[in-house]
Amino acid sequence: MKYQDPDAVKSLAIDCYSFEEKHPEPETEAGSVTLEVVSQTEREYIGIEDWYFNNKLYLPMIGMEWDMFFDDDYIYRWTEEYVHPSLIICDRQTGIQLYEVVITTLLPANTANNACLRDNVLYAGAIGQADSGSDSNFIFAYDLENDRLLWRSKDDTYNSHNFIVKDEVIICGFGGTDELDYIYQIDMDTGEVLSETPISSAPYLLVESGGQLYVNTYDHDYVFDIA
């Protein structure tokens, strides 16, 4: 077991509700992926876990509690707090903790694959409202080393339980009662919406598998080909 120097862990707090929409100038022109509907199946409501296991889908999670997940470089773990969850980020190869980030948001902390670290930039989301006058439901990019916001997407582009990073695009969903329901593609460099795909009800969980995007919504199952 490698020695963990507590002083090497960078701790910081991110107040999502202080963020205003922000988009830097793009360095290159971004393009979205093409989503083509393969199937759309109406059904009675079922839980996310039933849909996930019945379809033999896979997200890079650790355990069965949906609070730990990983990518090629990092392991992520949410603490149990709901209103101000902490995100623990560790190096995947060594297991050494690099960051502890407290995020002011109602982001569900018990759902996997809703954060991504690249080149010390954290991509995550804010869901819900701190008070009735606050903006909410967006993706943001935050430079952890310099403690500054890089971009914030427009409101009401993200309240799905997770998002998917595909090349330089974040694929996520937004919807709800009396809301328009969409799959959004967001530019990882600027936070601009690249495309929006209408769906019939609020998207909950998104899983990429075998070149296809599986989307669980309140009362429909979708499968898209990803071109």
Secondary structure as GFF3:
##gff-version 3
##sequence-region A 1 227
A	DSSP	three_ten_helix	6	8	.	.	.	ID=ss1
A	DSSP	beta_strand	10	15	.	.	.	ID=ss2
A	DSSP	three_ten_helix	16	18	.	.	.	ID=ss3
A	DSSP	beta_strand	35	42	.	.	.	ID=ss4
A	DSSP	alpha_helix	48	54	.	.	.	ID=ss5
A	DSSP	beta_strand	68	70	.	.	.	ID=ss6
A	DSSP	beta_strand	74	78	.	.	.	ID=ss7
A	DSSP	beta_strand	86	91	.	.	.	ID=ss8
A	DSSP	beta_strand	97	104	.	.	.	ID=ss9
A	DSSP	beta_strand	116	118	.	.	.	ID=ss10
A	DSSP	beta_strand	121	126	.	.	.	ID=ss11
A	DSSP	beta_strand	138	143	.	.	.	ID=ss12
A	DSSP	beta_strand	148	152	.	.	.	ID=ss13
A	DSSP	beta_strand	164	166	.	.	.	ID=ss14
A	DSSP	beta_strand	169	174	.	.	.	ID=ss15
A	DSSP	beta_strand	182	187	.	.	.	ID=ss16
A	DSSP	beta_strand	193	198	.	.	.	ID=ss17
A	DSSP	beta_strand	203	209	.	.	.	ID=ss18
A	DSSP	beta_strand	212	217	.	.	.	ID=ss19
A	DSSP	beta_strand	220	226	.	.	.	ID=ss20
###
